[in-house]
């Protein structure tokens, strides 16, 4: 047993991190267009007024908007079977609450999808990837308002109908569980004061912030479920999935307190999946919300039935690292993407402190598949690192190859275990802007983009060593990993 013949090899991106063209073709302002650049040591800031004095990475990003043919051709050269990308909501509905879409926006994505099809490449489309129209946040309060459910469904209906013959695979929301973390304080609708730093994923939140996060997440659950039902009505062949930020969480010791704590924290992998796959809130929800300070979720009549009707066809998730948890407050902490914890003495870490754990991916795949028994897809996985460009625009990134090789091996082991794994789209298949730090220095791609943290550079594309390696991996369907 190894990778199935129809396995979807590809790569992943997000509109606000690579598309650019932020005010072209009738596009409106998104929340991401108001977020400045930062670094690993300097936070990104949200500004209500877009100022020429600040660098907003989403405005140009890596200019896929003008270079999509070049980039898709490079993906095709690697042999991509699938290309994961997201839609900029404000490119299609500039303010988010219009009745009619922006035709230029529809035309742009049609051109992108047709270019993919030209090479036999399936688009995997994330409908909302950390992105909401600024107008919806300012005017309605974002996802704290149930109005956003209807606006989102209008968006979904438009794109489902427009691209029903071009797109089969859809994801309703990116890393939906992150709404209950720090990023949710902006996406849920709370407009920060001017020049407010973005909140850390794992910072201590107030009861009001927690309440808002879970209420906004409920509205997204309802919106997602309704979108699944709607999508299947428009095209029964659609495959519509959820997308969750995943991570393996281990007890730091065999102390029963650590074991139970790890079990509880693994619920970050389960909470949203239980709602979107099983169609109902999990059994532990009541106590979990009570222990968070008495959080309550306001549901309307029919919500329970909607969640049960709109369950997803497959489960997709991101996986970058694992972490340990312990009741010992003195234990040394580790860095991470959305999961924080204690440093694992058995693991190495990336330049950004993210612990590298390929076997954790096999572990997580088995845990998730055992729980849900529906097809799985790893739609983000990769190594953020500093790449050095040598003479002739050569980039030797053996560290990235090593990282991906070991994770692919563990995906194969999971398939042998019996997991139904349908595809793999490594994150940042082309260098793009980091969502956490807003910098270009932290690179993930198989393709180097000539641009620095300050926005300087030619934007030329250069193939890294990993480009040629991944091409071999795809051509051999995962057999040639050398």
C-alpha positions as MATLAB code, in Angstrom:
seq = 'XXXXXXXXXXXXXXXXXXXXXXXXXXXXXXXXXXXXXXXXXXXXXXXXXXXXXXXXXXXXXXXXXXXXXXXXXXXXXXXXXXXXXXXXXXXXXXXXXXXXXXXXXXXXXXXXXXXXXXXXXXXXXXXXXXXXXXXXXXXXXXXXXXXXXXXXXXXXXXXXXXXXXXXXXXXXXXXXXXXXXXXXXXXXXXXXXXXXXXXXXXXXXXXXXXXXXXXXXXXXXXXXXXXXXXXXXXXXXXXXXXXXXXXXXXXXXXXXXXXXXXXXXXXXXXXXXXXXXXXXXXXXXXXXXXXXXXXXXXXXXXXXXXXXXXXXXXXXXXXXXXXXXXXXXXXXXXXXXXXXXXXXXXXXXXXXXXXXXXXXXXXXXXXXXXXXXXXXXXXXXXXXXXXXXXXXXXXXXXXXXXXXXXXXXXXXXXXXXXXXXXXXXXXXXXXXXXXXXXXXXXXXXXXXXXXXXXXXXXXXXXXXXXXXXXXXXXXXXXXXXX';
ca = [
       0.000    0.000    0.000;
       1.235    3.446   -0.935;
      -0.191    6.624   -2.411;
      -3.292    5.897   -4.545;
      -3.107    6.514   -8.290;
      -5.511    9.448   -8.083;
      -3.668   11.112   -5.182;
      -3.893   14.911   -5.414;
      -0.343   16.276   -5.245;
      -0.118   20.055   -5.349;
       0.524   23.204   -3.352;
      -1.324   25.831   -1.317;
      -1.613   29.632   -1.188;
      -3.960   32.341    0.132;
      -5.203   35.421   -1.721;
      -4.255   37.983    0.927;
      -0.699   36.616    1.064;
       0.134   36.276   -2.614;
      -2.473   37.797   -4.920;
      -1.835   41.548   -4.709;
      -3.726   43.948   -6.969;
      -5.523   45.107   -3.828;
      -7.294   48.073   -5.429;
      -7.464   46.939   -9.053;
     -10.330   45.531  -11.091;
     -12.970   46.987   -8.783;
     -11.704   45.208   -5.671;
     -12.720   46.670   -2.309;
     -10.822   46.849    0.976;
     -10.524   43.706    3.066;
      -9.513   43.540    6.713;
      -6.113   42.176    5.607;
      -5.533   45.283    3.515;
      -5.439   47.252    6.792;
      -2.695   45.135    8.409;
       0.907   46.324    8.275;
       4.105   44.345    7.865;
       6.075   43.090   10.847;
       8.900   40.731   11.729;
       9.453   37.843   14.103;
      10.217   40.409   16.849;
       7.972   43.300   15.726;
       4.197   42.831   15.733;
       1.946   43.572   12.791;
      -0.498   46.444   13.320;
      -4.091   47.037   12.306;
      -4.873   50.577   11.121;
      -8.380   51.799   10.413;
      -6.982   54.283    7.915;
      -4.682   52.987    5.195;
      -1.652   55.283    5.260;
       1.024   55.691    2.592;
       3.558   55.800    5.427;
       2.985   52.125    6.237;
       3.843   48.946    4.371;
       0.752   46.766    3.864;
       2.012   43.447    2.447;
      -1.332   42.339    0.994;
      -1.418   45.324   -1.373;
       1.175   43.909   -3.747;
       2.042   40.606   -2.067;
       3.861   38.681   -4.841;
       1.594   40.016   -7.603;
      -0.104   36.794   -8.647;
      -2.855   39.087   -9.945;
      -0.678   40.059  -12.896;
       1.552   36.954  -13.032;
      -0.929   34.113  -12.617;
      -0.164   32.569  -16.009;
       3.548   32.437  -15.232;
       2.973   30.961  -11.778;
       0.441   28.347  -12.871;
       2.828   27.291  -15.649;
       5.516   26.748  -13.000;
       3.115   24.681  -10.899;
       2.264   22.643  -13.987;
       5.980   22.115  -14.649;
       6.206   20.493  -11.219;
       3.254   18.305  -12.183;
       0.617   19.658   -9.789;
      -2.625   17.711   -9.836;
      -4.311   20.312   -7.637;
      -3.687   23.960   -6.764;
      -5.148   25.306   -3.539;
      -5.945   29.018   -3.593;
      -8.487   31.280   -1.959;
     -10.916   33.895   -3.190;
     -10.611   37.523   -2.207;
     -14.182   38.184   -1.078;
     -13.785   41.892   -1.868;
     -12.692   41.175   -5.430;
     -16.145   39.737   -6.090;
     -18.208   41.770   -3.615;
     -16.155   44.919   -2.854;
     -18.118   45.825    0.291;
     -19.553   42.388    0.975;
     -23.220   43.342    1.183;
     -23.978   44.129   -2.466;
     -26.685   42.242   -4.336;
     -24.709   41.954   -7.569;
     -21.063   40.881   -7.911;
     -18.171   42.737   -9.500;
     -17.887   41.249  -12.972;
     -14.164   42.021  -13.289;
     -13.538   39.968  -10.165;
     -15.525   37.037  -11.488;
     -13.660   37.265  -14.785;
     -10.277   37.199  -13.022;
     -10.936   33.971  -11.144;
     -12.522   32.396  -14.209;
      -9.299   33.118  -16.090;
      -7.258   31.590  -13.248;
      -9.370   28.425  -13.129;
      -9.321   28.051  -16.897;
      -5.536   28.369  -16.825;
      -5.409   25.571  -14.251;
      -7.670   23.379  -16.366;
      -5.444   23.976  -19.383;
      -2.768   21.980  -17.570;
      -5.135   19.367  -16.140;
      -4.881   20.908  -12.681;
      -7.840   20.870  -10.282;
      -8.451   24.083   -8.305;
      -9.056   23.563   -4.590;
     -10.802   26.781   -3.581;
     -10.941   28.167   -0.057;
     -13.931   30.488   -0.023;
     -12.815   32.496    3.030;
      -9.161   32.420    4.115;
      -8.589   34.837    7.034;
     -10.353   37.456    4.977;
     -13.531   39.497    5.337;
     -14.574   42.796    3.709;
     -13.601   45.748    5.868;
     -17.063   47.235    5.336;
     -18.737   44.186    6.884;
     -16.580   44.473    9.958;
     -17.073   48.215   10.350;
     -20.766   48.408    9.453;
     -22.109   45.163   10.899;
     -19.524   43.921   13.378;
     -18.230   41.143   11.182;
     -19.022   37.557   12.163;
     -20.519   38.701   15.453;
     -23.527   39.593   13.325;
     -25.773   36.915   11.841;
     -26.116   39.239    8.851;
     -22.722   37.935    7.735;
     -24.236   34.485    7.247;
     -26.494   35.811    4.502;
     -23.736   37.907    2.929;
     -21.433   34.885    2.903;
     -24.125   32.661    1.368;
     -24.725   35.221   -1.374;
     -20.984   35.093   -2.044;
     -21.057   31.272   -2.058;
     -24.080   31.043   -4.333;
     -22.430   33.422   -6.786;
     -19.167   31.500   -7.033;
     -20.784   28.050   -6.922;
     -22.935   28.940   -9.917;
     -20.233   30.867  -11.755;
     -17.588   28.138  -11.488;
     -19.684   24.963  -11.200;
     -18.032   23.540  -14.318;
     -14.492   24.604  -13.373;
     -14.177   23.832   -9.651;
     -15.027   20.567   -7.885;
     -13.176   20.917   -4.554;
     -14.108   23.640   -2.063;
     -13.230   24.568    1.530;
     -15.694   26.802    3.379;
     -13.340   28.502    5.885;
      -9.608   28.326    6.457;
      -8.501   27.061    9.886;
     -11.941   27.764   11.316;
     -10.783   26.857   14.825;
      -8.497   29.897   14.824;
     -11.573   32.082   15.248;
     -11.641   31.053   18.915;
      -8.004   32.156   19.274;
      -6.371   35.581   19.029;
      -6.973   36.101   15.319;
     -10.689   35.974   16.026;
     -10.649   39.315   17.804;
     -10.419   41.105   14.466;
     -12.211   38.661   12.168;
     -15.098   38.289   14.603;
     -15.841   41.988   14.267;
     -14.038   43.858   17.003;
     -12.389   46.924   15.436;
      -9.250   47.703   17.455;
      -8.231   51.217   18.364;
      -5.958   52.894   15.836;
      -2.519   51.303   15.521;
      -3.355   48.305   17.669;
      -0.924   45.385   17.478;
      -2.470   42.137   16.359;
      -3.261   39.878   19.279;
      -1.129   36.824   19.797;
      -2.843   33.490   19.135;
      -2.201   32.285   22.662;
      -2.506   35.493   24.680;
      -4.763   35.650   27.725;
      -8.208   36.752   26.589;
     -10.970   38.505   28.502;
     -14.346   36.858   29.005;
     -15.854   39.263   26.465;
     -13.246   38.316   23.868;
     -13.866   34.614   24.468;
     -17.621   35.141   24.260;
     -17.290   37.013   20.970;
     -14.962   34.420   19.481;
     -17.270   31.486   20.162;
     -20.379   33.356   19.036;
     -18.679   34.391   15.788;
     -17.487   30.798   15.290;
     -21.056   29.561   15.688;
     -22.155   31.924   12.943;
     -19.416   30.513   10.726;
     -20.560   26.969   11.546;
     -24.085   27.850   10.405;
     -22.767   29.631    7.311;
     -20.554   26.668    6.419;
     -23.361   24.144    6.861;
     -25.742   26.189    4.724;
     -23.021   26.572    2.094;
     -22.530   22.789    1.944;
     -26.246   22.231    1.373;
     -26.380   25.026   -1.202;
     -23.304   23.771   -3.038;
     -24.657   20.250   -3.341;
     -27.936   21.614   -4.700;
     -26.105   23.609   -7.374;
     -23.771   20.762   -8.315;
     -24.114   17.354   -6.642;
     -20.577   16.537   -7.808;
     -19.059   19.225   -5.577;
     -16.736   17.983   -2.825;
     -16.926   20.488    0.024;
     -14.624   20.186    3.019;
     -13.769   21.844    6.301;
     -10.282   23.110    7.133;
      -8.854   23.032   10.659;
      -5.518   24.155   12.114;
      -4.074   20.862   13.298;
      -1.298   19.885   15.635;
      -0.251   16.871   17.664;
      -0.267   17.533   21.414;
       1.564   15.171   23.752;
       1.746   14.971   27.558;
       5.155   16.246   28.645;
       5.463   13.470   31.237;
       3.525   10.361   32.226;
       2.107   12.300   35.159;
      -1.656   11.670   34.870;
      -2.225   15.432   35.171;
      -0.189   15.960   32.004;
      -1.969   13.115   30.206;
      -5.437   14.486   30.959;
      -4.319   18.018   30.065;
      -3.006   16.811   26.685;
      -6.297   15.008   26.076;
      -8.181   18.231   26.778;
      -5.937   20.362   24.596;
      -6.241   17.944   21.690;
      -9.784   19.229   21.491;
      -8.418   22.113   19.430;
      -8.241   19.467   16.691;
     -11.705   18.106   17.434;
     -14.079   20.899   18.449;
     -14.701   22.391   15.001;
     -14.371   19.051   13.235;
     -17.042   17.537   15.469;
     -19.486   20.273   14.479;
     -18.650   20.245   10.772;
     -18.262   16.482   10.288;
     -20.662   15.062   12.877;
     -23.111   17.946   12.632;
     -23.385   18.767   16.329;
     -21.466   20.310   19.182;
     -19.330   17.723   21.026;
     -20.296   16.318   24.407;
     -17.603   18.280   26.267;
     -18.734   21.713   25.042;
     -20.829   22.652   28.086;
     -18.089   22.094   30.649;
     -15.404   23.607   28.399;
     -17.362   26.851   28.003;
     -18.268   26.966   31.700;
     -14.604   26.670   32.683;
     -13.738   29.503   30.313;
     -15.760   31.818   32.507;
     -19.321   30.978   31.677;
     -19.340   31.421   27.890;
     -22.723   30.920   26.245;
     -23.591   30.482   22.567;
     -26.754   32.128   21.302;
     -28.478   29.826   18.812;
     -31.586   30.551   16.786;
     -34.355   28.115   15.957;
     -33.235   25.815   13.189;
     -29.492   26.100   13.838;
     -29.258   22.585   15.268;
     -30.992   21.130   12.222;
     -28.849   23.167    9.818;
     -25.621   21.894   11.382;
     -26.838   18.301   11.043;
     -27.834   18.801    7.394;
     -24.676   20.572    6.234;
     -21.901   18.153    7.164;
     -18.781   18.218    4.997;
     -17.584   15.654    2.447;
     -13.963   15.557    3.577;
     -11.746   16.825    6.398;
      -8.705   18.935    5.574;
      -6.190   20.418    7.956;
      -2.857   22.172    8.301;
       0.043   20.515   10.081;
       3.376   22.154   10.828;
       4.419   20.956   14.258;
       3.591   19.249   17.526;
       3.937   20.433   21.073;
       3.852   19.125   24.637;
       1.687   20.247   27.499;
       2.185   20.014   31.234;
       0.723   21.178   34.508;
       4.246   22.279   35.511;
       4.264   26.069   35.084;
       8.081   26.167   35.268;
       8.611   24.063   32.140;
      10.306   25.804   29.206;
       7.881   27.050   26.570;
       8.155   26.621   22.785;
       7.146   28.830   19.865;
       4.570   27.830   17.285;
       1.979   28.800   14.739;
      -1.336   28.489   16.576;
      -0.362   25.868   19.114;
       1.944   26.762   21.969;
       3.330   24.548   24.669;
       6.422   23.046   26.230;
       9.586   22.225   24.304;
       9.908   18.581   23.377;
      13.478   17.418   24.157;
      13.292   14.804   21.380;
      12.634   17.274   18.565;
      14.560   19.896   16.624;
      13.020   23.233   15.687;
      12.945   25.601   12.728;
      14.551   29.054   12.648;
      11.261   30.403   14.000;
      11.165   27.902   16.872;
       8.517   25.595   15.412;
       9.196   22.001   16.510;
       9.660   19.591   13.611;
       7.774   16.331   14.113;
       6.947   14.262   10.995;
       5.692   11.306   13.027;
       3.211   13.642   14.664;
       1.512   13.917   11.275;
       0.956   10.159   11.125;
      -0.314   10.252   14.692;
      -2.741   13.088   13.932;
      -3.983   11.517   10.692;
      -4.836    8.331   12.574;
      -6.533   10.220   15.395;
      -8.669   12.263   13.006;
      -9.556    9.425   10.644;
     -10.402    7.155   13.543;
     -12.762    9.815   14.859;
     -14.479   10.833   11.610;
     -14.054    8.044    9.023;
     -14.235   10.415    6.054;
     -11.482   11.237    3.499;
      -8.590   13.316    4.838;
      -6.426   15.902    3.086;
      -3.290   17.658    4.341;
      -3.698   21.104    2.794;
      -0.869   22.923    4.586;
       2.538   21.638    5.649;
       5.949   23.168    5.144;
       9.098   24.736    6.533;
       9.508   28.482    6.900;
      13.200   29.294    6.510;
      15.685   31.904    5.310;
      16.851   31.030    1.788;
      20.217   32.173    0.420;
      20.435   33.077   -3.268;
      23.761   32.106   -4.815;
      25.309   33.084   -8.141;
      23.024   32.403  -11.077;
      19.942   32.673   -8.845;
      20.520   29.199   -7.434;
      18.852   28.306   -4.118;
      19.981   25.149   -2.329;
      17.213   24.380    0.187;
      18.030   20.850    1.291;
      16.505   21.628    4.714;
      13.100   22.096    3.067;
      13.476   18.877    1.100;
      14.424   16.999    4.277;
      11.382   18.391    6.114;
       8.901   17.503    3.381;
      10.467   14.105    2.652;
      10.004   12.951    6.226;
       6.408   14.201    6.367;
       5.563   12.471    3.089;
       7.004    9.231    4.477;
       4.716    9.508    7.477;
       1.698   10.198    5.273;
       2.491    6.954    3.453;
       2.665    5.166    6.798;
      -0.758    6.569    7.670;
      -2.134    5.254    4.373;
      -0.708    1.842    5.253;
      -2.437    2.174    8.625;
      -5.702    2.441    6.697;
      -6.237    6.221    6.574;
      -8.125    7.421    3.479;
      -5.796   10.261    2.446;
      -6.832   12.027   -0.747;
      -4.189   14.704   -1.257;
      -1.291   16.883   -0.120;
      -0.792   20.594   -0.810;
       2.351   21.931    0.922;
       2.016   25.469    2.177;
       3.450   28.356    0.241;
       4.348   26.380   -2.877;
       5.636   29.757   -4.053;
       7.159   32.265   -1.619;
       4.510   34.560   -0.165;
       3.887   36.913    2.735;
       3.872   35.300    6.185;
       0.457   35.698    7.826;
       1.901   35.776   11.353;
       4.769   38.232   10.820;
       3.965   39.890    7.488;
       7.485   39.308    6.200;
       8.970   37.760    3.067;
      12.112   36.565    4.820;
      10.251   33.542    6.165;
      10.007   31.484    2.967;
       8.165   28.240    2.300;
       8.077   27.928   -1.465;
       9.528   25.677   -4.123;
       9.740   28.899   -6.126;
      11.755   31.877   -4.886;
      10.221   35.341   -5.327;
      12.685   38.234   -5.503;
      11.214   40.503   -2.853;
      12.409   41.488    0.624;
      10.680   42.494    3.850;
      10.613   46.156    2.826;
       8.898   45.363   -0.456;
      11.976   45.800   -2.635;
      12.827   43.434   -5.472;
      12.081   42.501   -9.072;
       9.386   39.918   -8.193;
      11.168   37.544  -10.572;
      10.577   33.825   -9.956;
      13.479   31.371   -9.539;
      13.299   27.600   -9.107;
      14.818   26.245   -5.896;
      16.360   22.788   -5.549;
      13.127   21.711   -3.876;
      11.267   22.579   -7.097;
      13.063   19.809   -8.993;
      12.810   17.424   -6.042;
       9.040   17.843   -5.683;
       8.655   17.381   -9.430;
      10.249   13.925   -9.035;
       8.040   13.127   -6.065;
       4.879   13.873   -8.024;
       6.052   12.075  -11.182;
       6.773    8.939   -9.128;
       3.582    9.274   -7.063;
       5.624    9.500   -3.878;
       8.056    6.667   -4.606;
      11.152    8.747   -5.443;
      11.941   10.816   -2.342;
      15.734   11.015   -2.809;
];
